[in-house]
Amino acid sequence: MFSIKIKPLDYSKSFNQLTEEEKLYCYYLNKACWAGIPISLFQISYESPALFIIFQSFFSSFENLENLEENVLKNNIVSKLEFDLFIMYAVDFYSNYGNYYSFGHLKIIPILSSYKFEEILKLSPKYNSFSEIWNGIKSLLYKDLSSLPKISSKYTDPNIVGTYYLNGITLDEIKKVDELLTKKNILLVNTRLQKINDNAYEVLIASIEEKEEKLEFPNENITIILKYGDFKDYLILINSYLQKAKLYASNDIEKKIIDLYIDTFRTGDIEKHKESQRVWIKNISPVVEYNLGWVETYIDPLGVRSYYEGIVALKDKNASVKYQVLVDNSQYFIDQLPWDKNFEKEKFLSPDFTALDIVGFPTTSIFIGINLPNYLDIHDQDGFKNLTLLNAYDSYDIQLLENIIYPKDIELTQKIELKVSMFKTALHELLGHGSGKLFKVDENGKYNFDKENIINPLTKEKIESCYLPGETYESKFSVFCRAMEEGRADYIALYLVYDKKAQQIFGFKEKEYEDVIYIMWLDMFIAGIFGITFYKNGKWESPYPHERFILLNYIFKNQEQDKKILSFDIDEVNKKFKIVVNKDNLIKYGRSILSNLLTTFHISKCIGDVKTAENLINKYGRLDEYMNYIYSMIPFSESIKKKMNIDLKMDEKDGKKIVQINEYPSTPIGFIQSVVDRFKYDYNEITFKQWTKYFNPIDKK
């Protein structure tokens, strides 16, 4: 049967180097970071906040979770296997902060029956306090995507779910309202949208202050009400911890960042959050790094609204050196990319690039690298930061690899995979997300590019499209914007891995040159194969497997017979296969084949050419009969890996505050206990209050 492997995100070495003041600063920032994570539950699904209340109530009702299994099994109500299935579901829920994998697109459905699930819950002394909530959502846990709340329109994907859009609002209505809001320069990242009737809509804005503003659009026969105060109680908690963290900030820049965060959460004004990011960029290589707010747009099916997220991490000074050398040479690498300088910013804004160990990163999927801020106007005009998260790196399960690659590849993978993965992430974040220029025209008809003389390398003609006033990359490319952008960054990393100077900066030796290229590509092909599990009903439920499958499929279908790079060695009898990569051909021809795919994504993004990008994505992002056959033979590991954030605790001794690492056993029960303890403050009450605030029966249909 299955097993759950818990990987603690150890940061003890970095933490022990901090001063007492820095430890207190880190402690309160981490508390602020976690205080807002229940907000993300509301952005995943209707039932996620309720599950949070149920699990917190259930697990906190036992004095010692280490004895939970014994206490459950002695009642002879469920078997050992059934108890394990219950714990597996709880770990999945807590590690994703909701009942969906992959940023809210792939539902986690319990294997355990609803009856047995309930029998375990009934063993809690607190069962009566949450039984009504359980009865209200238990049927939803087992329903597939097609029966959950959706954006309803003949133009929309019937599998789109989420709680950004409430009360049966249609896709056409969303687009219309968003268009009107954009014309009013109202930023949407911290909003949700609720339909009142066919002519009136409410925009729920996250803030502590509560107020309403009415916007009338007579020509459209539409009224839009801006309703501030969404998620108020969580934001109050966040600000209380930020105020305490400010007392231990080491400089005025850090204090200003905190002040801007506090103002953002108080007022709901995203311009203040944007300003916090401009200041954050100037805080170069702090010992304690942090960022929080409405950051990523992965969960929103339209790719416009963001979900709440936070990160606190500690700098690894030694590991950061090589990243800085890469930054210092960034313009050289940008110049190697397969397009001319017109499609890059006039000057590459060299960022701060820091190697860090995560202290707290509550998110549905822990990245190994981050490029922030995501506001593209700030990114392009003011700069950005790259963070690589050292303690989040992990390797493939060897037993799983044994089924799809040959022993010689496994041996090489074990030898250099982690180092290659760090190298790829560095190229991806710095030169992938850091490259490119958006072609725009402003309200006065002024272009930021030479409209008459720049030639589109895809058509060999003049540029015919660009971003109009108010348009953003996310709004223009919508549902596939993230897959396209992550693909563009990944493909740039694959393109630049051929550069010997880049490899040398990361410490690879001359004799490793071909192996580094080989493993980086092989890793992407493996990810493309395993990622097919995220392909459901003709749609991709996560941007990363989507773009990696596109690469796999594109290379497979565009390689010449005598220059073949990728193939599959299929054992028809045993229904098994092995991925075969021709190393010589990969070294000789891989870059040139990749160039066409990469250039299409890059130029399409620069000039806002949605159609060209969409055609490519639709052509290579779908499973055909052959790839579906390969997928049917994919073995899946019975071992589930989860990364565990290690919390901090504070005690007082002789009137002095002492901050220490609060470690837990690296077991499923230890993982659950860490989350239960982290939310000892009664989050259940405010979560229930928020959960019932905007409930409408249509949400459960």
C-alpha positions as CSV (number, residue, x, y, z in Angstrom):
1,M,0.0,0.0,0.0
2,F,1.0,3.7,0.1
3,S,3.3,5.6,2.5
4,I,3.6,9.2,3.2
5,K,7.1,10.7,3.4
6,I,7.5,14.0,5.3
7,K,10.4,16.2,4.3
8,P,11.0,18.9,7.0
9,L,12.2,22.2,5.5
10,D,15.3,22.6,7.7
11,Y,16.6,26.1,8.2
12,S,18.4,25.6,11.6
13,K,21.9,26.5,10.3
14,S,20.7,29.9,8.9
15,F,18.5,30.5,11.9
16,N,21.3,29.9,14.5
17,Q,23.4,32.6,12.8
18,L,20.8,35.3,13.6
19,T,21.0,37.8,16.4
20,E,18.3,37.8,19.0
21,E,16.7,40.9,17.4
22,E,16.7,39.2,14.0
23,K,15.1,36.1,15.5
24,L,12.3,38.2,16.9
25,Y,11.9,40.0,13.6
26,C,11.7,36.6,11.8
27,Y,9.3,35.2,14.4
28,Y,6.7,38.0,14.0
29,L,7.0,38.1,10.2
30,N,6.4,34.4,10.2
31,K,3.3,34.8,12.4
32,A,2.0,37.4,10.0
33,C,2.7,35.2,7.1
34,W,0.7,32.3,8.5
35,A,-2.1,34.4,9.9
36,G,-3.5,35.1,6.5
37,I,-3.3,31.6,5.0
38,P,-6.9,30.7,5.8
39,I,-7.8,33.3,3.2
40,S,-6.6,31.0,0.6
41,L,-9.1,28.3,1.7
42,F,-11.8,30.6,0.5
43,Q,-10.1,30.9,-2.9
44,I,-9.9,27.2,-3.4
45,S,-13.4,25.9,-2.9
46,Y,-16.7,26.4,-1.0
47,E,-16.0,23.4,1.3
48,S,-12.3,24.1,2.1
49,P,-12.9,26.5,5.0
50,A,-15.4,24.1,6.4
51,L,-12.9,21.2,6.2
52,F,-10.4,23.4,8.0
53,I,-12.8,24.0,10.9
54,I,-13.6,20.2,11.0
55,F,-10.0,19.1,11.0
56,Q,-8.9,21.7,13.5
57,S,-11.7,20.8,15.8
58,F,-11.2,17.0,15.4
59,F,-7.4,16.9,15.9
60,S,-7.3,19.5,18.6
61,S,-9.8,17.5,20.7
62,F,-7.2,14.8,21.5
63,E,-4.4,15.5,24.0
64,N,-1.8,13.4,22.2
65,L,-2.0,12.8,18.5
66,E,0.7,10.2,18.7
67,N,-1.8,7.9,20.4
68,L,-4.6,8.8,18.0
69,E,-4.3,5.6,15.9
70,E,-4.4,3.4,19.0
71,N,-7.5,5.2,20.3
72,V,-9.3,5.0,17.0
73,L,-8.5,1.3,16.2
74,K,-9.4,0.0,19.7
75,N,-13.0,0.9,18.9
76,N,-13.1,-1.6,16.1
77,I,-15.0,0.9,14.0
78,V,-12.4,1.2,11.2
79,S,-9.4,-0.8,10.1
80,K,-5.7,0.3,10.1
81,L,-5.9,0.9,6.3
82,E,-9.0,3.0,6.7
83,F,-7.4,5.1,9.4
84,D,-4.3,5.6,7.2
85,L,-6.6,6.7,4.3
86,F,-8.2,9.3,6.7
87,I,-4.8,10.6,7.8
88,M,-3.5,10.7,4.2
89,Y,-6.5,12.9,3.2
90,A,-5.9,15.2,6.2
91,V,-2.2,15.6,5.2
92,D,-3.2,16.3,1.6
93,F,-5.6,18.9,2.7
94,Y,-3.3,20.6,5.1
95,S,-0.4,20.6,2.7
96,N,-2.4,22.1,-0.1
97,Y,-4.5,24.5,2.1
98,G,-7.7,23.2,0.5
99,N,-9.2,20.1,-1.1
100,Y,-7.5,20.7,-4.4
101,Y,-4.1,20.0,-5.7
102,S,-2.1,22.2,-8.0
103,F,-3.5,25.7,-7.3
104,G,-7.1,24.7,-7.1
105,H,-7.6,22.7,-10.3
106,L,-7.3,19.0,-9.4
107,K,-9.7,17.8,-6.7
108,I,-8.5,15.7,-3.8
109,I,-11.3,13.1,-3.3
110,P,-11.1,10.9,-0.2
111,I,-10.5,7.2,-0.9
112,L,-12.1,6.4,2.4
113,S,-15.9,6.1,2.2
114,S,-18.1,8.9,3.5
115,Y,-19.5,6.6,6.2
116,K,-16.1,5.5,7.5
117,F,-14.9,9.1,7.4
118,E,-17.8,10.2,9.5
119,E,-17.3,7.3,12.0
120,I,-13.8,8.5,12.7
121,L,-14.9,12.1,13.1
122,K,-17.5,10.9,15.6
123,L,-14.8,9.7,17.9
124,S,-13.9,13.4,18.7
125,P,-15.3,14.8,21.9
126,K,-16.0,18.0,19.9
127,Y,-18.0,16.2,17.2
128,N,-21.3,18.0,18.1
129,S,-19.6,21.3,17.6
130,F,-18.9,20.6,13.9
131,S,-21.4,17.9,13.0
132,E,-23.7,20.4,11.3
133,I,-20.9,21.7,9.2
134,W,-19.8,18.2,8.2
135,N,-23.4,17.3,7.2
136,G,-23.5,20.4,5.0
137,I,-20.4,19.6,3.0
138,K,-19.7,15.8,3.1
139,S,-21.4,15.1,-0.2
140,L,-19.3,17.8,-1.9
141,L,-16.1,16.1,-0.9
142,Y,-16.9,13.2,-3.2
143,K,-18.3,15.0,-6.2
144,D,-16.2,15.4,-9.3
145,L,-15.4,18.7,-11.0
146,S,-18.4,18.7,-13.2
147,S,-20.9,18.8,-10.3
148,L,-19.2,21.7,-8.4
149,P,-19.8,25.4,-8.6
150,K,-18.8,26.8,-11.9
151,I,-18.7,29.9,-14.1
152,S,-21.7,29.2,-16.3
153,S,-21.6,30.3,-20.0
154,K,-21.6,28.5,-23.3
155,Y,-18.1,30.0,-23.8
156,T,-16.5,28.8,-20.6
157,D,-14.9,25.5,-19.6
158,P,-17.5,23.5,-17.7
159,N,-14.9,22.3,-15.3
160,I,-13.9,25.7,-14.0
161,V,-14.6,26.0,-10.3
162,G,-13.6,28.3,-7.5
163,T,-14.9,31.0,-5.2
164,Y,-13.7,34.1,-6.9
165,Y,-17.0,34.3,-8.7
166,L,-20.2,33.9,-6.8
167,N,-24.0,33.5,-7.3
168,G,-24.0,32.1,-10.8
169,I,-22.2,34.9,-12.6
170,T,-21.4,34.0,-16.2
171,L,-18.1,34.4,-18.0
172,D,-19.5,37.1,-20.2
173,E,-20.7,39.0,-17.2
174,I,-17.3,38.7,-15.5
175,K,-15.5,40.0,-18.6
176,K,-17.9,42.9,-18.9
177,V,-17.6,43.9,-15.2
178,D,-13.8,43.5,-15.3
179,E,-13.6,45.7,-18.4
180,L,-15.5,48.5,-16.7
181,L,-13.4,48.2,-13.6
182,T,-10.2,48.3,-15.6
183,K,-11.4,51.5,-17.3
184,K,-11.8,53.0,-13.8
185,N,-8.2,51.9,-13.0
186,I,-9.4,49.6,-10.3
187,L,-7.0,46.7,-9.8
188,L,-8.5,43.3,-9.4
189,V,-5.9,41.2,-7.6
190,N,-7.5,41.3,-4.1
191,T,-11.1,41.1,-5.2
192,R,-13.9,38.6,-5.7
193,L,-17.0,39.1,-7.8
194,Q,-20.6,38.5,-6.8
195,K,-23.7,38.8,-8.9
196,I,-26.7,40.6,-7.3
197,N,-29.0,40.6,-10.3
198,D,-28.7,40.8,-14.1
199,N,-27.8,44.5,-13.8
200,A,-25.9,44.8,-10.5
201,Y,-22.7,43.3,-9.2
202,E,-20.6,43.5,-6.1
203,V,-16.9,43.6,-6.0
204,L,-15.7,42.2,-2.7
205,I,-12.4,43.9,-1.8
206,A,-10.1,42.5,0.9
207,S,-9.5,45.2,3.6
208,I,-10.0,45.9,7.3
209,E,-11.9,49.1,6.6
210,E,-15.5,48.5,5.7
211,K,-17.3,50.8,3.2
212,E,-19.2,50.8,0.0
213,E,-18.9,52.8,-3.2
214,K,-21.4,52.7,-6.0
215,L,-20.3,53.0,-9.6
216,E,-23.0,53.6,-12.2
217,F,-22.6,52.8,-15.9
218,P,-25.8,54.2,-17.5
219,N,-24.7,53.4,-21.1
220,E,-24.3,49.7,-20.1
221,N,-27.3,49.6,-17.7
222,I,-25.0,48.2,-15.0
223,T,-24.3,49.1,-11.4
224,I,-21.2,47.9,-9.7
225,I,-20.8,48.2,-5.9
226,L,-17.3,48.2,-4.4
227,K,-17.7,46.5,-1.1
228,Y,-14.6,46.8,1.2
229,G,-14.1,44.5,4.2
230,D,-13.7,41.1,2.7
231,F,-11.4,38.9,5.0
232,K,-11.3,41.7,7.5
233,D,-10.7,39.5,10.6
234,Y,-7.6,37.8,9.1
235,L,-6.2,41.1,8.0
236,I,-6.5,42.5,11.5
237,L,-4.4,39.5,12.7
238,I,-1.8,40.0,10.0
239,N,-1.4,43.7,10.8
240,S,-1.1,43.0,14.6
241,Y,1.9,40.8,13.9
242,L,3.4,43.2,11.4
243,Q,3.3,46.0,14.0
244,K,5.3,43.8,16.3
245,A,7.8,42.8,13.6
246,K,8.4,46.5,12.8
247,L,9.9,47.0,16.3
248,Y,12.7,44.7,15.3
249,A,13.3,45.8,11.7
250,S,17.0,46.6,11.0
251,N,16.6,49.6,8.7
252,D,14.1,52.3,7.5
253,I,13.5,50.4,4.2
254,E,12.2,47.4,6.1
255,K,10.0,49.6,8.3
256,K,8.6,51.3,5.2
257,I,7.8,48.0,3.6
258,I,5.9,46.9,6.7
259,D,4.0,50.3,6.9
260,L,2.9,49.8,3.3
261,Y,1.7,46.3,3.9
262,I,-0.2,47.5,6.9
263,D,-1.8,50.3,4.8
264,T,-2.6,47.8,2.1
265,F,-4.4,45.4,4.4
266,R,-6.2,48.3,6.2
267,T,-7.5,50.1,3.1
268,G,-7.5,47.4,0.4
269,D,-5.6,49.8,-1.9
270,I,-3.4,47.7,-4.1
271,E,-1.5,50.8,-5.2
272,K,0.0,50.7,-1.7
273,H,0.9,47.1,-2.2
274,K,2.6,47.9,-5.5
275,E,4.5,50.6,-3.7
276,S,5.6,48.1,-1.1
277,Q,7.1,46.0,-3.9
278,R,9.0,48.9,-5.3
279,V,10.5,49.5,-1.9
280,W,11.0,45.8,-1.3
281,I,13.2,45.6,-4.4
282,K,15.6,48.1,-2.9
283,N,16.0,46.0,0.3
284,I,19.1,44.2,-1.1
285,S,20.0,40.8,0.3
286,P,18.4,41.1,3.7
287,V,19.2,38.4,6.3
288,V,15.5,37.9,6.8
289,E,13.6,38.0,3.5
290,Y,9.8,38.1,3.3
291,N,7.0,39.0,0.9
292,L,3.2,38.7,1.4
293,G,-0.1,39.7,-0.1
294,W,-2.1,38.9,-3.2
295,V,0.7,37.4,-5.3
296,E,0.0,34.7,-7.8
297,T,-3.0,34.3,-10.2
298,Y,-2.8,30.5,-10.6
299,I,-6.1,29.6,-8.9
300,D,-8.3,32.1,-10.7
301,P,-9.5,30.3,-13.8
302,L,-9.3,33.5,-15.7
303,G,-5.8,34.3,-14.4
304,V,-6.6,37.8,-13.2
305,R,-7.3,37.7,-9.5
306,S,-4.6,36.6,-7.1
307,Y,-4.7,34.4,-4.0
308,Y,-3.2,35.3,-0.6
309,E,0.3,34.0,0.0
310,G,3.3,34.8,2.1
311,I,6.9,33.7,2.5
312,V,9.6,34.2,5.1
313,A,13.1,32.9,4.5
314,L,16.7,33.3,5.6
315,K,19.7,34.1,3.5
316,D,22.4,31.5,2.8
317,K,25.4,33.8,2.3
318,N,27.7,31.3,0.7
319,A,25.2,29.9,-1.8
320,S,24.2,33.4,-2.8
321,V,27.6,34.2,-4.3
322,K,27.2,32.1,-7.5
323,Y,23.8,33.7,-8.1
324,Q,25.2,37.2,-8.0
325,V,27.9,36.2,-10.5
326,L,25.0,35.0,-12.8
327,V,23.3,38.4,-12.3
328,D,26.5,40.3,-13.1
329,N,26.6,38.4,-16.5
330,S,22.9,38.6,-17.2
331,Q,23.1,41.0,-20.2
332,Y,25.6,38.6,-21.8
333,F,23.1,35.7,-21.5
334,I,20.2,37.8,-22.7
335,D,22.2,38.6,-25.8
336,Q,22.5,34.9,-26.6
337,L,18.7,34.4,-26.9
338,P,17.3,33.8,-30.4
339,W,15.7,37.2,-31.1
340,D,17.1,40.7,-31.6
341,K,17.4,43.4,-28.9
342,N,14.1,45.0,-30.0
343,F,12.3,42.3,-28.0
344,E,14.1,43.1,-24.8
345,K,14.1,46.0,-22.4
346,E,16.6,48.7,-23.3
347,K,18.5,47.8,-20.2
348,F,18.3,44.6,-18.2
349,L,17.4,45.6,-14.6
350,S,19.9,43.5,-12.7
351,P,18.0,42.1,-9.7
352,D,18.9,40.9,-6.2
353,F,19.3,37.2,-6.5
354,T,19.5,35.4,-3.1
355,A,19.8,31.8,-2.0
356,L,17.4,31.3,0.9
357,D,16.1,28.7,3.4
358,I,12.4,28.7,3.9
359,V,11.1,29.5,7.4
360,G,7.4,29.7,6.4
361,F,5.9,29.3,3.0
362,P,2.2,28.5,3.3
363,T,1.1,27.9,-0.3
364,T,-0.6,25.2,-2.3
365,S,2.7,24.2,-3.9
366,I,6.1,25.1,-2.6
367,F,8.3,26.5,-5.4
368,I,12.0,26.1,-5.5
369,G,12.4,29.5,-7.1
370,I,10.5,32.7,-7.2
371,N,10.6,35.8,-9.3
372,L,8.8,38.8,-7.8
373,P,7.0,41.1,-8.0
374,N,4.4,39.9,-10.4
375,Y,3.2,43.4,-11.3
376,L,4.7,43.6,-14.8
377,D,4.8,47.4,-14.9
378,I,7.0,47.3,-11.7
379,H,8.9,44.3,-13.1
380,D,9.8,46.1,-16.3
381,Q,10.3,49.7,-15.0
382,D,11.7,49.2,-11.5
383,G,13.2,45.8,-11.4
384,F,12.6,42.5,-9.5
385,K,14.1,40.0,-7.1
386,N,14.9,36.4,-7.6
387,L,14.7,34.0,-4.7
388,T,16.0,30.4,-4.8
389,L,14.8,28.3,-2.0
390,L,17.5,25.8,-1.1
391,N,15.7,23.7,1.5
392,A,12.7,23.1,-0.9
393,Y,14.8,21.1,-3.4
394,D,14.0,17.5,-3.6
395,S,14.8,14.5,-5.9
396,Y,12.6,12.1,-7.8
397,D,11.5,8.8,-6.1
398,I,14.1,6.3,-7.3
399,Q,11.6,3.5,-7.4
400,L,9.4,5.6,-9.7
401,L,12.3,6.4,-12.0
402,E,13.3,2.7,-12.3
403,N,10.1,2.2,-14.2
404,I,10.6,4.8,-16.9
405,I,14.4,5.4,-17.4
406,Y,17.4,3.1,-17.7
407,P,19.8,2.4,-14.9
408,K,22.6,4.5,-16.4
409,D,20.2,7.5,-16.4
410,I,19.2,6.8,-12.8
411,E,22.9,6.7,-11.8
412,L,23.6,10.0,-13.5
413,T,20.4,11.6,-12.2
414,Q,21.3,10.7,-8.6
415,K,24.8,12.1,-9.1
416,I,23.9,15.6,-10.4
417,E,20.1,16.1,-10.5
418,L,19.8,18.4,-7.5
419,K,22.7,20.7,-8.7
420,V,21.3,20.7,-12.2
421,S,17.8,21.5,-10.8
422,M,19.2,24.5,-8.9
423,F,21.0,25.7,-12.1
424,K,17.8,25.4,-14.1
425,T,15.8,27.3,-11.5
426,A,18.4,30.1,-11.5
427,L,18.2,30.4,-15.3
428,H,14.4,30.1,-15.2
429,E,13.9,32.8,-12.6
430,L,16.6,35.3,-13.6
431,L,16.7,35.1,-17.4
432,G,13.4,33.4,-18.1
433,H,11.0,35.7,-16.1
434,G,13.5,38.6,-16.2
435,S,13.6,38.8,-20.0
436,G,11.3,40.3,-22.6
437,K,9.6,43.6,-23.3
438,L,5.9,44.2,-23.7
439,F,5.0,46.3,-26.7
440,K,2.4,48.9,-25.7
441,V,0.5,52.0,-26.9
442,D,-0.7,54.6,-24.4
443,E,-3.9,56.7,-24.2
444,N,-2.3,59.3,-26.4
445,G,-1.4,56.8,-29.2
446,K,2.3,56.8,-28.3
447,Y,4.0,53.5,-28.9
448,N,6.9,52.2,-26.8
449,F,8.4,50.5,-29.9
450,D,9.3,51.5,-33.5
451,K,6.0,50.4,-35.1
452,E,7.3,51.1,-38.6
453,N,10.7,49.4,-38.6
454,I,10.6,46.4,-36.2
455,I,10.0,43.1,-37.9
456,N,8.1,40.2,-36.3
457,P,10.5,37.3,-36.6
458,L,7.5,34.9,-36.8
459,T,5.8,36.5,-39.8
460,K,8.7,38.5,-41.3
461,E,6.4,41.5,-41.4
462,K,5.7,44.6,-39.3
463,I,4.3,44.3,-35.8
464,E,0.5,44.2,-36.1
465,S,-0.5,43.8,-32.4
466,C,0.4,45.2,-29.0
467,Y,-1.0,45.9,-25.6
468,L,-3.7,48.6,-25.5
469,P,-4.3,50.9,-22.6
470,G,-5.5,48.9,-19.5
471,E,-4.5,45.6,-21.0
472,T,-2.1,43.4,-19.1
473,Y,-0.4,40.1,-20.1
474,E,-2.7,38.2,-17.7
475,S,-5.9,39.8,-18.9
476,K,-4.9,39.4,-22.6
477,F,-3.7,35.8,-22.5
478,S,-6.1,34.8,-19.7
479,V,-6.5,31.0,-19.0
480,F,-3.2,30.0,-20.5
481,C,-1.0,32.9,-19.5
482,R,0.7,31.0,-16.7
483,A,1.5,27.9,-18.7
484,M,2.9,30.1,-21.5
485,E,5.0,32.2,-19.1
486,E,6.3,29.3,-17.1
487,G,7.0,27.5,-20.4
488,R,8.9,30.5,-21.8
489,A,11.1,30.6,-18.6
490,D,11.7,26.9,-18.7
491,Y,12.6,26.9,-22.4
492,I,15.0,29.8,-21.9
493,A,16.8,27.7,-19.2
494,L,17.1,24.8,-21.6
495,Y,18.4,27.1,-24.3
496,L,21.0,28.6,-22.1
497,V,22.2,25.4,-20.6
498,Y,24.2,25.0,-23.8
499,D,26.3,28.0,-22.8
500,K,29.6,26.9,-21.2
501,K,30.0,30.2,-19.4
502,A,26.7,29.7,-17.6
503,Q,27.7,26.2,-16.6
504,Q,31.1,27.4,-15.3
505,I,29.5,30.0,-13.1
506,F,27.5,27.3,-11.4
507,G,30.6,25.3,-10.7
508,F,30.2,22.6,-13.4
509,K,33.4,21.2,-14.8
510,E,34.2,21.0,-18.5
511,K,33.9,17.2,-18.5
512,E,30.3,17.6,-17.1
513,Y,29.1,19.8,-19.9
514,E,27.1,17.3,-21.9
515,D,25.8,15.5,-18.8
516,V,24.4,18.8,-17.5
517,I,22.5,19.4,-20.7
518,Y,21.3,15.8,-20.8
519,I,20.0,15.7,-17.3
520,M,18.2,19.1,-17.6
521,W,16.4,17.9,-20.7
522,L,15.7,14.4,-19.3
523,D,14.2,16.0,-16.2
524,M,11.8,18.1,-18.3
525,F,10.8,15.0,-20.4
526,I,10.1,13.1,-17.2
527,A,8.0,16.0,-15.8
528,G,6.1,16.1,-19.1
529,I,5.3,12.4,-18.9
530,F,4.3,12.4,-15.2
531,G,2.4,15.7,-15.7
532,I,-0.2,14.0,-17.9
533,T,-2.0,13.1,-14.7
534,F,-3.1,16.7,-14.6
535,Y,-4.8,16.5,-18.0
536,K,-8.5,16.0,-17.4
537,N,-11.5,16.2,-19.8
538,G,-9.3,17.8,-22.5
539,K,-8.0,20.5,-20.1
540,W,-4.8,21.0,-18.1
541,E,-5.3,21.6,-14.4
542,S,-1.8,23.1,-13.7
543,P,0.4,25.3,-15.8
544,Y,3.7,23.5,-15.1
545,P,2.8,20.0,-16.4
546,H,1.0,21.7,-19.3
547,E,4.1,23.6,-20.5
548,R,6.4,20.6,-19.9
549,F,4.1,18.3,-21.9
550,I,4.1,20.9,-24.7
551,L,7.9,20.7,-24.8
552,L,7.8,16.9,-24.8
553,N,5.2,16.7,-27.6
554,Y,6.8,19.5,-29.6
555,I,10.2,17.9,-29.6
556,F,8.8,14.4,-30.3
557,K,6.8,15.7,-33.3
558,N,9.3,18.1,-34.8
559,Q,12.5,16.0,-34.7
560,E,13.9,14.7,-38.0
561,Q,14.1,11.0,-38.3
562,D,17.9,11.0,-38.7
563,K,18.3,13.6,-35.9
564,K,15.9,12.0,-33.4
565,I,16.3,13.2,-29.8
566,L,13.4,11.6,-28.0
567,S,11.7,8.2,-28.3
568,F,10.0,5.6,-26.2
569,D,11.2,2.0,-25.9
570,I,7.9,0.2,-25.4
571,D,7.5,-3.3,-24.0
572,E,4.1,-4.3,-25.5
573,V,3.9,-7.5,-23.6
574,N,4.3,-6.1,-20.1
575,K,2.8,-2.7,-20.9
576,K,5.9,-0.8,-19.9
577,F,8.1,1.9,-21.5
578,K,11.4,3.7,-21.1
579,I,12.2,7.2,-22.1
580,V,15.1,7.2,-24.5
581,V,17.1,10.4,-25.2
582,N,19.8,10.4,-27.8
583,K,22.5,12.3,-26.1
584,D,24.6,13.1,-29.2
585,N,21.6,14.4,-31.1
586,L,20.4,16.4,-28.1
587,I,23.8,18.2,-27.9
588,K,23.8,18.8,-31.7
589,Y,20.2,19.6,-32.5
590,G,18.3,20.2,-29.3
591,R,18.9,23.9,-29.2
592,S,17.8,24.6,-32.8
593,I,14.6,22.6,-32.5
594,L,13.8,24.4,-29.2
595,S,14.5,27.8,-30.7
596,N,11.3,27.8,-32.8
597,L,9.1,26.9,-29.8
598,L,10.8,29.4,-27.5
599,T,10.7,32.2,-30.0
600,T,6.9,31.7,-30.6
601,F,6.1,32.0,-26.9
602,H,8.5,35.0,-26.4
603,I,7.4,37.1,-29.4
604,S,3.7,36.3,-28.8
605,K,4.1,37.6,-25.3
606,C,6.0,40.7,-26.3
607,I,3.5,41.8,-28.9
608,G,0.3,40.4,-27.3
609,D,-0.3,38.0,-30.2
610,V,-2.8,35.7,-28.5
611,K,-3.9,33.8,-31.6
612,T,-0.4,32.6,-32.5
613,A,0.4,31.4,-29.0
614,E,-3.0,29.8,-28.6
615,N,-2.7,27.9,-31.9
616,L,0.7,26.4,-30.8
617,I,-0.6,25.6,-27.3
618,N,-3.7,23.8,-28.7
619,K,-1.6,21.9,-31.2
620,Y,1.0,20.5,-28.9
621,G,-0.8,20.7,-25.5
622,R,-3.4,18.0,-26.3
623,L,-3.0,14.2,-25.8
624,D,-3.2,12.3,-29.1
625,E,-3.7,8.6,-29.4
626,Y,0.0,7.8,-29.1
627,M,0.7,10.0,-26.0
628,N,-2.5,8.7,-24.4
629,Y,-1.1,5.2,-24.9
630,I,2.2,6.2,-23.2
631,Y,0.2,7.7,-20.4
632,S,-1.7,4.4,-19.9
633,M,1.5,2.7,-19.1
634,I,2.8,5.2,-16.5
635,P,3.5,3.7,-13.1
636,F,2.6,5.7,-10.1
637,S,4.5,5.7,-6.8
638,E,2.8,4.5,-3.7
639,S,4.9,6.9,-1.8
640,I,3.6,10.4,-1.3
641,K,6.1,13.2,-0.5
642,K,5.1,16.2,1.6
643,K,7.2,19.2,2.6
644,M,6.7,20.3,6.2
645,N,7.2,23.9,7.3
646,I,8.9,24.0,10.6
647,D,7.4,26.6,12.9
648,L,9.0,28.9,15.5
649,K,8.0,29.3,19.1
650,M,8.7,32.1,21.6
651,D,9.1,31.8,25.4
652,E,9.9,34.4,28.0
653,K,12.8,33.9,30.4
654,D,13.8,36.5,33.0
655,G,11.7,39.0,31.1
656,K,13.5,38.3,27.9
657,K,11.8,36.9,24.8
658,I,13.5,33.8,23.4
659,V,12.7,32.5,19.9
660,Q,13.5,28.8,19.1
661,I,12.7,26.4,16.4
662,N,9.7,24.3,17.2
663,E,10.4,20.9,15.7
664,Y,8.0,18.0,15.2
665,P,8.5,14.3,14.2
666,S,8.8,13.8,10.4
667,T,5.7,11.7,10.3
668,P,2.1,12.3,9.0
669,I,0.9,12.8,12.6
670,G,3.8,15.1,13.4
671,F,2.9,17.1,10.3
672,I,-0.8,17.4,11.3
673,Q,0.2,18.3,14.9
674,S,2.4,21.2,13.6
675,V,-0.5,22.7,11.7
676,V,-3.0,22.3,14.6
677,D,-0.6,24.0,16.9
678,R,0.1,26.8,14.4
679,F,-3.5,27.7,14.5
680,K,-4.1,27.4,18.2
681,Y,-5.6,30.9,18.2
682,D,-9.3,30.3,17.5
683,Y,-9.3,30.6,13.8
684,N,-12.4,28.4,13.7
685,E,-14.7,31.2,14.8
686,I,-13.5,33.8,12.3
687,T,-13.3,31.2,9.6
688,F,-17.0,30.1,10.2
689,K,-18.0,33.8,10.2
690,Q,-16.3,34.4,6.9
691,W,-17.6,31.1,5.4
692,T,-21.2,31.9,6.1
693,K,-21.0,35.5,5.1
694,Y,-21.5,35.2,1.4
695,F,-23.1,31.7,1.2
696,N,-25.9,31.3,-1.3
697,P,-27.6,28.0,-2.0
698,I,-26.7,28.3,-5.7
699,D,-23.0,27.7,-4.7
700,K,-23.9,24.1,-3.6
701,K,-25.7,23.1,-6.8
